Amino acid sequence: MEPELVSGIVEINPFTKTQKISLGGLLRIRRYRQGMTRLLGTQLLKNLGLWMRYLDVAYPAKPADYASTWPRCRPSCVSPAGWPSS
């Protein structure tokens, strides 16, 4: 209702979109297989390192401000509340 009060939005769970797995992609496309493996590991283990490795596969070209923004975001990702138990 007051967008000027919002400075940013952070997803608290990387799985807000329903994932669809392509069997053909898993068999034929190495990058797809890597990404899906890392996503599965992230979801099962709640592992930030796997999530970051998934992002490297999913988004090989990072935004210009990535290097300066990530250090500010990391503490909230590793806090006890950063990875929901559900």
Residue frames as qw, qx, qy, qz and C-alpha x, y, z in Angstrom:
[[0.000, 0.886, 0.465, 0.000, 0.00, 0.00, 0.00],
 [0.103, -0.966, 0.167, 0.168, 3.05, 2.25, 0.52],
 [0.903, 0.310, -0.018, 0.297, 5.74, 1.17, -1.97],
 [0.223, 0.816, -0.308, 0.436, 8.04, 4.03, -0.97],
 [0.590, -0.637, 0.413, -0.275, 8.55, 2.25, 2.37],
 [0.968, 0.007, 0.235, 0.088, 9.90, -0.88, 0.67],
 [0.011, -0.808, 0.516, 0.282, 13.63, -0.91, -0.03],
 [0.277, 0.370, -0.856, -0.234, 13.85, -4.54, -1.13],
 [0.900, -0.107, 0.057, -0.418, 12.31, -7.99, -1.09],
 [0.031, 0.462, -0.886, 0.035, 14.15, -11.13, 0.01],
 [0.836, -0.076, -0.414, -0.353, 12.75, -14.59, -0.65],
 [0.468, -0.551, 0.615, -0.317, 13.08, -16.76, 2.43],
 [0.752, -0.004, 0.659, 0.010, 12.75, -19.99, 0.51],
 [0.009, 0.413, -0.606, -0.680, 14.26, -20.57, -2.94],
 [0.052, 0.177, 0.942, 0.281, 11.38, -22.85, -3.88],
 [0.325, 0.407, 0.365, -0.772, 8.52, -20.43, -4.28],
 [0.586, 0.405, -0.359, -0.603, 7.97, -21.58, -7.87],
 [0.919, -0.003, 0.361, -0.158, 6.86, -25.12, -8.60],
 [0.114, -0.549, 0.737, 0.377, 9.78, -27.02, -10.07],
 [0.897, 0.344, 0.084, -0.266, 9.18, -29.11, -13.18],
 [0.451, -0.480, 0.693, 0.292, 11.77, -31.75, -13.95],
 [0.706, 0.552, -0.261, -0.358, 12.52, -32.68, -17.54],
 [0.889, -0.179, 0.404, 0.118, 13.70, -36.28, -17.86],
 [0.737, 0.577, 0.120, 0.332, 15.10, -35.48, -21.30],
 [0.061, 0.913, -0.250, 0.318, 16.97, -32.50, -19.88],
 [0.665, -0.607, 0.428, -0.073, 18.42, -34.63, -17.08],
 [0.899, 0.063, 0.376, 0.216, 19.67, -37.19, -19.58],
 [0.660, 0.569, 0.219, 0.439, 20.97, -34.87, -22.31],
 [0.141, 0.852, -0.063, 0.500, 21.92, -31.51, -20.81],
 [0.629, -0.029, -0.517, 0.580, 24.83, -31.42, -18.37],
 [0.012, 0.251, -0.231, 0.940, 24.09, -27.89, -17.11],
 [0.643, -0.360, -0.223, -0.638, 20.45, -28.78, -16.44],
 [0.834, -0.198, -0.503, 0.108, 21.54, -31.91, -14.54],
 [0.430, 0.099, -0.440, 0.782, 24.00, -29.87, -12.45],
 [0.240, -0.319, 0.073, -0.914, 21.39, -27.24, -11.64],
 [0.761, -0.337, -0.307, -0.461, 18.71, -29.73, -10.65],
 [0.759, -0.101, -0.542, 0.348, 21.16, -31.73, -8.50],
 [0.253, 0.134, -0.372, 0.883, 22.18, -28.57, -6.65],
 [0.457, -0.345, -0.083, -0.816, 18.58, -27.46, -6.21],
 [0.827, -0.286, -0.453, -0.169, 17.66, -30.85, -4.76],
 [0.633, -0.031, -0.501, 0.590, 20.64, -30.75, -2.41],
 [0.017, -0.275, 0.196, -0.941, 19.76, -27.23, -1.33],
 [0.630, -0.359, -0.207, -0.657, 16.18, -28.19, -0.58],
 [0.862, -0.238, -0.447, 0.009, 17.04, -31.37, 1.30],
 [0.695, -0.112, -0.367, 0.608, 20.09, -30.14, 3.20],
 [0.149, -0.971, -0.184, 0.019, 19.25, -26.41, 3.58],
 [0.718, -0.260, 0.167, 0.624, 22.83, -25.78, 2.45],
 [0.130, 0.909, -0.011, -0.395, 23.86, -22.25, 1.48],
 [0.257, -0.498, 0.662, 0.498, 26.95, -23.47, -0.36],
 [0.372, 0.271, 0.842, 0.280, 24.84, -25.64, -2.66],
 [0.244, 0.850, 0.424, -0.196, 22.46, -22.75, -3.23],
 [0.033, -0.825, 0.291, 0.483, 25.34, -20.50, -4.25],
 [0.294, -0.222, 0.817, 0.444, 26.70, -23.21, -6.56],
 [0.374, 0.572, 0.728, 0.051, 23.21, -23.56, -8.07],
 [0.160, 0.912, 0.125, -0.356, 23.14, -19.81, -8.73],
 [0.195, -0.582, 0.584, 0.531, 26.49, -20.11, -10.53],
 [0.303, 0.145, 0.873, 0.353, 24.91, -22.66, -12.89],
 [0.219, 0.728, 0.646, -0.066, 21.54, -20.92, -13.26],
 [0.141, 0.987, 0.075, -0.028, 22.94, -17.40, -13.62],
 [0.807, -0.007, 0.048, 0.588, 26.52, -17.58, -14.91],
 [0.250, 0.449, 0.048, 0.856, 26.50, -13.83, -15.71],
 [0.312, -0.557, -0.589, 0.494, 25.97, -11.95, -12.45],
 [0.058, 0.951, 0.265, 0.150, 24.48, -8.44, -12.12],
 [0.397, 0.650, -0.250, 0.598, 26.99, -5.60, -11.97],
 [0.302, -0.655, 0.355, -0.595, 26.35, -5.02, -8.25],
 [0.909, -0.185, -0.361, -0.096, 26.52, -8.70, -7.24],
 [0.657, 0.141, -0.481, 0.564, 29.99, -8.55, -5.65],
 [0.008, 0.291, -0.350, 0.890, 29.05, -5.56, -3.49],
 [0.647, -0.304, -0.082, -0.695, 25.51, -6.72, -2.64],
 [0.817, -0.086, -0.569, -0.044, 26.13, -10.37, -1.72],
 [0.396, 0.098, -0.649, 0.642, 28.26, -9.66, 1.40],
 [0.308, -0.164, 0.273, -0.897, 25.37, -7.58, 2.80],
 [0.784, -0.083, -0.249, -0.563, 22.84, -10.36, 2.10],
 [0.586, 0.186, -0.778, 0.126, 24.91, -13.32, 3.32],
 [0.050, -0.166, 0.725, -0.667, 24.39, -12.82, 7.10],
 [0.654, 0.041, 0.232, -0.719, 20.62, -13.17, 6.76],
 [0.792, 0.239, -0.474, -0.302, 21.09, -16.33, 4.70],
 [0.542, 0.182, -0.766, 0.295, 23.22, -18.04, 7.33],
 [0.320, -0.295, 0.481, -0.761, 21.20, -16.98, 10.36],
 [0.209, 0.111, 0.945, -0.225, 19.05, -19.63, 12.09],
 [0.468, 0.564, 0.449, -0.512, 15.95, -18.00, 10.59],
 [0.191, 0.562, -0.479, -0.647, 17.49, -17.85, 7.12],
 [0.320, 0.114, -0.872, -0.352, 16.66, -21.44, 6.14],
 [0.702, -0.196, 0.133, -0.672, 13.09, -22.45, 7.04],
 [0.317, -0.229, 0.912, -0.128, 12.68, -25.94, 8.44],
 [0.713, 0.374, 0.450, -0.387, 9.62, -26.70, 6.34]]
